[in-house]
Amino acid sequence: MFKLSIVDTPRQRKLVLEGKLVAPWTAEVEPAWRRASKDLQGRSLIVDLRNVTLIGTDGETILLGLMRDGAEFLCGDVLAKHVVKQLARKCRCEG
């Protein structure tokens, strides 16, 4: 199960991801990310991973793309924090 929501505030646009970030649901994230990235008007793009329970290889690939695009991340549990930390290292090495 997977849910994706977009929440707008004056200072940020938040992609809220919930559930399992694995195929086939990862295919929903990229189009939402592209829509969310348009018309930010100076706001930050935040990816909220606090309710993600599993991140697969496809999910890591999507998150790496978001990271390279300048998104910031909110992590709640050890899994999400670990994945984001590993992706940040990879992003710096490949940059």
C-alpha positions in Angstrom: 0.0 0.0 0.0 1.2 3.5 -0.8 -0.2 7.0 -0.6 1.2 10.3 -1.9 -0.1 13.8 -1.0 1.1 17.3 -1.8 0.7 19.9 0.9 1.3 23.6 0.2 2.2 26.3 2.7 3.6 29.8 2.1 7.1 28.6 2.7 7.2 25.1 1.4 5.6 22.5 -0.8 5.7 19.0 0.8 5.5 15.7 -0.9 4.1 13.4 1.8 4.9 9.7 1.1 3.3 7.0 3.2 3.6 3.2 3.1 5.9 1.1 0.9 8.0 3.0 -1.5 8.5 0.1 -3.9 7.6 -0.8 -7.5 5.0 -0.4 -8.9 4.1 2.5 -6.7 7.3 4.4 -7.3 6.0 5.1 -10.7 3.6 7.5 -9.1 6.3 9.6 -7.4 8.2 11.0 -10.4 5.1 12.7 -12.1 4.1 14.1 -8.7 7.6 15.3 -8.1 7.7 17.0 -11.5 4.3 18.7 -10.9 5.4 19.7 -7.4 8.7 21.2 -8.6 6.9 23.6 -11.0 5.9 27.0 -9.7 7.7 26.7 -6.3 8.0 30.5 -6.3 10.9 30.5 -3.9 9.4 27.8 -1.6 11.4 24.7 -0.5 10.5 21.3 -1.8 10.2 18.9 1.2 9.9 15.1 0.9 8.2 13.8 4.1 9.2 10.2 4.7 8.0 9.9 8.3 5.3 7.4 7.4 7.3 5.3 4.9 7.6 1.7 6.1 9.8 0.3 3.4 12.1 1.7 0.7 13.0 -0.6 -2.2 15.7 -0.1 -4.8 13.3 1.8 -7.1 12.4 4.0 -4.2 16.1 4.8 -3.5 16.5 5.8 -7.2 13.5 8.2 -7.0 14.8 9.7 -3.7 18.3 10.2 -5.2 16.7 12.1 -8.1 14.8 14.2 -5.7 17.9 14.9 -3.7 19.9 15.9 -6.8 17.0 18.2 -7.6 17.5 20.0 -4.3 14.7 18.5 -2.3 15.0 18.4 1.5 13.9 15.3 3.5 11.9 14.7 6.7 12.7 11.4 8.3 11.0 9.7 11.2 12.6 6.4 11.7 16.0 4.8 11.5 15.3 3.2 8.1 14.5 6.5 6.3 17.4 8.3 8.1 19.8 5.6 7.0 18.6 5.5 3.4 18.7 9.3 3.1 22.2 9.4 4.7 23.5 6.8 2.2 21.9 8.6 -0.7 23.5 11.9 0.4 26.9 10.2 0.4 26.2 8.8 -3.1 25.0 12.1 -4.4 28.2 13.9 -3.2 30.4 11.2 -4.8 28.7 11.3 -8.1 28.2 15.0 -8.2 
